[in-house]
């Protein structure tokens, strides 16, 4: 993912999130055994060491994905993201999760990140495990379309103006 993002041309029509997602997909397709080792069925009674190489790799990947999904948004904007109401216990749990990308993420943004990750990763898993073969040679095209839609959907849920003087002026009686 990092190599894909680092070498991406500044193409305003292709969000960097899509570039990162395609890098992840391409790596998974090129290395299905490694992908399955990292993301396949977990071994019973085994937890990867907190500072081990697979955990560190997951953190780096998460950091890139988080940055490309939310880059340019303020903490206030991310806190005001339009998500279904989070239960108080889920909100408290999300507050406690470690973050490796932009730093602290408000619970609504963390919920969006996890949902987006499920969508991206789910499509890659389907392809790597052969469950998307009905698409034939069109898997990359479908994936790109899905990632563009994912990016647009997430960005629609994060307000452009929060706590700015422009917004305050709009709420004042005339």
Sine and cosine of phi, psi and omega as CSV:
sin_phi,cos_phi,sin_psi,cos_psi,sin_omega,cos_omega
0.00,0.00,-0.71,0.70,-0.05,-1.00
-0.87,0.49,-0.71,0.71,-0.01,-1.00
-0.88,0.48,-0.66,0.75,0.01,-1.00
-0.89,0.46,-0.71,0.70,-0.02,-1.00
-0.93,0.36,-0.67,0.74,-0.03,-1.00
-0.91,0.42,-0.52,0.86,-0.04,-1.00
-0.99,-0.17,0.05,1.00,-0.03,-1.00
-0.92,0.39,0.69,-0.72,0.10,-0.99
-0.95,0.31,0.45,-0.89,0.04,-1.00
-0.98,0.22,0.98,0.22,0.00,-1.00
-0.98,-0.18,0.96,-0.28,-0.05,-1.00
-0.91,0.42,-0.26,0.97,0.01,-1.00
-1.00,0.07,-0.19,0.98,0.00,-1.00
-0.85,-0.52,0.97,-0.23,-0.01,-1.00
-0.84,0.54,0.60,-0.80,-0.01,-1.00
-0.88,0.48,-0.46,0.89,0.09,-1.00
-0.86,0.50,-0.68,0.74,0.00,-1.00
-0.90,0.43,-0.66,0.75,0.04,-1.00
-0.87,0.49,-0.72,0.70,0.01,-1.00
-0.89,0.46,-0.71,0.71,-0.01,-1.00
-0.88,0.47,-0.66,0.75,0.02,-1.00
-0.92,0.39,-0.56,0.83,0.08,-1.00
-0.89,0.45,-0.68,0.74,0.04,-1.00
-0.88,0.47,-0.73,0.68,0.00,-1.00
-0.87,0.49,-0.73,0.68,-0.03,-1.00
-0.89,0.46,-0.65,0.76,0.05,-1.00
-0.89,0.46,-0.71,0.71,-0.03,-1.00
-0.89,0.47,-0.66,0.76,0.01,-1.00
-0.93,0.36,-0.62,0.78,-0.01,-1.00
-0.96,0.27,-0.40,0.92,-0.06,-1.00
-0.75,-0.66,0.88,0.48,-0.09,-1.00
-0.88,0.48,-0.56,0.83,0.00,-1.00
-0.92,0.39,-0.69,0.72,0.04,-1.00
-0.91,0.42,-0.67,0.74,0.02,-1.00
-0.86,0.52,-0.72,0.69,-0.01,-1.00
-0.91,0.41,-0.57,0.82,0.05,-1.00
-0.89,0.45,-0.68,0.73,-0.02,-1.00
-0.98,0.22,-0.61,0.79,-0.17,-0.98
-0.84,-0.54,0.15,0.99,0.02,-1.00
-0.99,0.10,-0.28,-0.96,-0.01,-1.00
-0.86,0.51,0.83,-0.56,-0.01,-1.00
-0.94,0.34,0.46,-0.89,0.06,-1.00
-0.97,0.23,0.68,-0.74,0.01,-1.00
-0.87,0.50,0.69,-0.73,0.07,-1.00
0.88,0.47,0.42,0.91,0.05,-1.00
-0.85,-0.53,0.72,-0.70,0.13,-0.99
-0.79,-0.61,0.77,-0.64,0.01,-1.00
-0.88,0.47,0.61,-0.79,0.03,-1.00
-0.85,0.53,0.66,-0.75,-0.06,-1.00
-0.83,0.56,-0.54,0.84,0.00,-1.00
-0.94,-0.35,0.29,0.96,-0.01,-1.00
-0.97,0.26,0.17,-0.98,-0.08,-1.00
-0.90,0.44,-0.60,0.80,-0.01,-1.00
-0.95,0.32,-0.62,0.79,0.04,-1.00
-0.91,0.41,-0.68,0.73,0.03,-1.00
-0.89,0.45,-0.66,0.75,0.02,-1.00
-0.89,0.45,-0.66,0.75,0.03,-1.00
-0.89,0.45,-0.65,0.76,0.03,-1.00
-0.89,0.45,-0.69,0.73,0.01,-1.00
-0.89,0.46,-0.69,0.72,0.01,-1.00
-0.90,0.44,-0.71,0.71,0.02,-1.00
-0.86,0.50,-0.65,0.76,0.00,-1.00
-0.87,0.49,-0.70,0.72,0.01,-1.00
-0.91,0.42,-0.73,0.68,-0.02,-1.00
-0.87,0.49,-0.72,0.70,0.01,-1.00
-0.87,0.49,-0.73,0.69,-0.02,-1.00
-0.88,0.47,-0.72,0.69,-0.06,-1.00
-0.95,0.32,-0.45,0.89,0.03,-1.00
-0.97,0.24,-0.65,0.76,-0.15,-0.99
-0.92,-0.40,0.06,1.00,-0.03,-1.00
-0.84,0.55,0.72,-0.70,0.02,-1.00
0.99,-0.10,-0.20,0.98,0.04,-1.00
-1.00,-0.09,0.57,-0.82,0.07,-1.00
-1.00,0.08,0.26,-0.97,0.07,-1.00
-0.87,0.50,-0.60,0.80,0.03,-1.00
-0.89,0.45,-0.69,0.72,0.02,-1.00
-0.89,0.45,-0.70,0.72,-0.02,-1.00
-0.91,0.41,-0.57,0.82,0.03,-1.00
-0.93,0.37,-0.45,0.89,-0.03,-1.00
-1.00,-0.08,0.19,0.98,-0.01,-1.00
-0.83,0.55,0.62,-0.78,-0.04,-1.00
-0.99,0.14,0.99,-0.12,0.04,-1.00
-0.80,-0.60,0.33,-0.95,0.15,-0.99
-0.84,0.54,0.41,-0.91,-0.01,-1.00
-0.86,0.51,0.78,-0.63,0.03,-1.00
-1.00,0.01,0.69,-0.72,0.05,-1.00
-0.89,0.46,0.39,-0.92,-0.01,-1.00
-0.89,0.45,-0.57,0.82,0.00,-1.00
-0.94,0.33,-0.63,0.78,0.06,-1.00
-0.92,0.40,-0.69,0.72,0.03,-1.00
-0.84,0.54,-0.72,0.70,0.00,-1.00
-0.89,0.45,-0.65,0.76,0.01,-1.00
-0.90,0.43,-0.71,0.71,0.00,-1.00
-0.90,0.44,-0.54,0.84,0.05,-1.00
-0.88,0.47,-0.52,0.86,-0.09,-1.00
-1.00,0.04,-0.20,0.98,-0.04,-1.00
-0.93,0.38,0.62,-0.79,0.08,-1.00
-0.96,0.30,0.50,-0.86,0.03,-1.00
-0.82,-0.58,0.67,-0.75,-0.10,-0.99
-0.89,-0.46,-0.07,1.00,-0.07,-1.00
-0.98,-0.18,-1.00,-0.07,-0.08,-1.00
-0.99,0.13,-0.02,1.00,-0.10,-0.99
0.98,-0.19,-0.58,-0.81,-0.03,-1.00
-0.88,0.48,0.73,-0.68,0.16,-0.99
-0.90,-0.44,0.75,-0.66,0.09,-1.00
-0.89,0.45,0.46,-0.89,-0.03,-1.00
-0.77,0.64,-0.68,0.74,0.03,-1.00
-0.86,0.50,-0.63,0.78,0.02,-1.00
-0.93,0.36,-0.62,0.78,0.04,-1.00
-0.89,0.45,-0.65,0.76,0.04,-1.00
-0.89,0.46,-0.67,0.74,0.05,-1.00
-0.90,0.44,-0.67,0.74,0.01,-1.00
-0.87,0.49,-0.73,0.69,-0.01,-1.00
-0.91,0.42,-0.63,0.78,0.04,-1.00
-0.91,0.42,-0.69,0.72,0.01,-1.00
-0.90,0.44,-0.67,0.74,0.03,-1.00
-0.87,0.49,-0.67,0.74,0.02,-1.00
-0.86,0.51,-0.65,0.76,0.00,-1.00
-0.92,0.39,-0.79,0.62,-0.02,-1.00
-0.87,0.50,-0.81,0.58,-0.07,-1.00
-0.90,0.43,-0.62,0.78,0.01,-1.00
-0.87,0.50,-0.68,0.73,0.03,-1.00
-0.90,0.43,-0.64,0.77,0.02,-1.00
-0.92,0.40,-0.69,0.73,0.02,-1.00
-0.86,0.51,-0.71,0.70,0.02,-1.00
-0.84,0.54,-0.67,0.74,-0.02,-1.00
-0.95,0.31,-0.73,0.68,-0.04,-1.00
-0.88,0.47,-0.61,0.79,-0.03,-1.00
-1.00,0.03,0.13,0.99,0.10,-0.99
0.99,0.16,0.24,0.97,-0.06,-1.00
-1.00,-0.02,0.06,1.00,0.04,-1.00
-0.88,-0.48,0.28,0.96,-0.07,-1.00
-0.90,0.45,-0.36,0.93,0.03,-1.00
-0.88,0.48,-0.32,0.95,0.03,-1.00
-0.99,0.14,-0.19,0.98,0.02,-1.00
0.85,0.53,-0.75,-0.67,-0.04,-1.00
-0.97,0.22,0.09,1.00,-0.08,-1.00
-0.98,-0.18,0.14,0.99,-0.05,-1.00
-0.88,0.48,-0.67,0.74,0.00,-1.00
-0.90,0.43,-0.64,0.77,0.00,-1.00
-0.92,0.40,-0.70,0.72,0.04,-1.00
-0.89,0.46,-0.67,0.75,0.00,-1.00
-0.89,0.46,-0.72,0.69,0.00,-1.00
-0.88,0.48,-0.69,0.72,0.03,-1.00
-0.87,0.50,-0.71,0.71,-0.01,-1.00
-0.89,0.45,-0.65,0.76,-0.01,-1.00
-0.95,0.32,-0.59,0.81,0.10,-1.00
-0.89,0.46,-0.71,0.71,0.02,-1.00
-0.89,0.45,-0.67,0.74,0.03,-1.00
-0.86,0.51,-0.75,0.66,0.01,-1.00
-0.85,0.52,-0.74,0.67,-0.01,-1.00
-0.89,0.45,-0.68,0.73,-0.01,-1.00
-0.88,0.47,-0.72,0.69,0.01,-1.00
-0.89,0.46,-0.70,0.72,-0.04,-1.00
-0.93,0.37,-0.44,0.90,0.11,-0.99
-0.94,0.33,-0.44,0.90,-0.04,-1.00
-0.99,0.11,-0.24,0.97,0.01,-1.00
-0.98,-0.22,0.86,-0.50,-0.06,-1.00
-0.92,0.39,0.56,-0.83,0.01,-1.00
-0.96,0.27,-0.68,0.73,-0.06,-1.00
-0.89,-0.45,0.87,-0.50,0.07,-1.00
-0.63,-0.77,0.82,-0.57,0.09,-1.00
0.90,0.44,0.37,0.93,0.06,-1.00
-0.99,-0.11,0.34,-0.94,0.03,-1.00
-0.84,0.55,-0.56,0.83,0.02,-1.00
-0.87,0.49,-0.67,0.74,-0.01,-1.00
-0.93,0.36,-0.66,0.75,0.00,-1.00
-0.88,0.48,-0.66,0.75,0.01,-1.00
-0.90,0.45,-0.56,0.83,-0.03,-1.00
-0.94,0.33,-0.42,0.91,-0.05,-1.00
-1.00,-0.05,-0.16,0.99,0.01,-1.00
-0.97,0.24,0.60,-0.80,0.09,-1.00
-0.90,0.44,0.55,-0.83,-0.02,-1.00
-1.00,0.01,0.00,0.00,0.00,0.00
